[in-house]
Amino acid sequence: MSSMIENFDSLARLLLEALLNTLWQGTLIAVLVWLLLRFVKRVSATTRHAVWLVTLLTIGALPILALVAKRNYPAPDTASPVKRGAPT
């Protein structure tokens, strides 16, 4: 039972980290796209719609990409001592 709770705890931490990272990354992407569309003149409604659709899909994929990246490249073990060179 204890190992099951530990597995849920690690999964919850991983999901929370991915969602919190997505929050600021998605906001940054949306602001950059808004600025881009704001400064580009004479963009058709179809183009604006396509750009916002790609932006929405990208923001929606960010948590999945974060989870995959975290799984493929785990954080280094911080409990191991750091080896330092001899003082000179």
C-alpha positions in Angstrom: 0.0 0.0 0.0 2.8 2.4 0.8 4.5 1.9 -2.5 1.2 2.7 -4.3 0.9 6.0 -2.4 4.5 6.8 -3.2 3.8 6.2 -6.9 0.8 8.4 -6.8 2.8 11.1 -5.0 5.5 11.1 -7.6 3.0 11.1 -10.4 1.1 14.0 -8.8 4.3 16.0 -8.4 5.3 15.4 -12.0 1.9 16.5 -13.3 1.8 19.5 -11.1 5.3 20.6 -12.3 4.3 20.1 -15.9 1.1 22.1 -15.5 2.8 25.0 -13.6 5.6 25.2 -16.3 2.9 25.2 -19.0 1.1 28.1 -17.3 4.0 30.5 -17.7 5.1 29.1 -21.1 1.6 29.2 -22.5 1.2 32.8 -21.3 4.5 33.8 -22.9 3.6 32.1 -26.2 0.1 33.7 -26.3 1.6 37.2 -25.6 4.2 36.8 -28.3 1.6 35.7 -30.9 -0.7 38.5 -29.9 2.2 41.0 -30.3 3.1 39.5 -33.6 -0.4 39.8 -35.0 -0.8 43.2 -33.5 2.2 44.6 -35.4 1.7 42.8 -38.7 -0.8 44.9 -40.7 -3.4 43.6 -43.1 -3.6 40.0 -41.9 -6.8 38.2 -43.1 -9.2 36.7 -40.6 -8.3 33.2 -42.0 -4.6 33.7 -41.3 -5.3 35.0 -37.8 -7.6 32.1 -37.1 -4.9 29.6 -38.3 -2.2 31.3 -36.2 -4.3 31.2 -33.1 -5.3 27.6 -33.7 -1.6 26.5 -34.0 -0.9 28.5 -30.9 -3.7 26.8 -29.0 -2.6 23.4 -30.1 1.0 24.2 -29.2 0.0 25.3 -25.7 -2.1 22.2 -25.3 0.8 20.0 -26.2 3.2 21.6 -23.8 2.3 19.5 -20.7 2.7 16.3 -22.8 6.0 17.5 -24.1 7.2 18.4 -20.6 6.2 14.9 -19.3 8.0 13.1 -22.1 11.1 15.3 -21.7 11.1 14.7 -18.0 10.8 11.0 -18.5 13.6 10.8 -21.1 15.9 13.1 -19.2 15.4 12.6 -15.5 16.9 15.2 -13.1 20.2 14.2 -11.6 20.3 12.7 -8.1 20.7 15.6 -5.7 21.3 13.4 -2.7 24.8 12.3 -3.9 27.7 14.4 -2.5 29.4 16.8 -4.8 33.1 16.0 -5.4 35.3 19.0 -5.2 38.9 19.3 -6.3 41.8 19.6 -3.9 42.4 23.1 -2.7 45.3 24.8 -4.4 
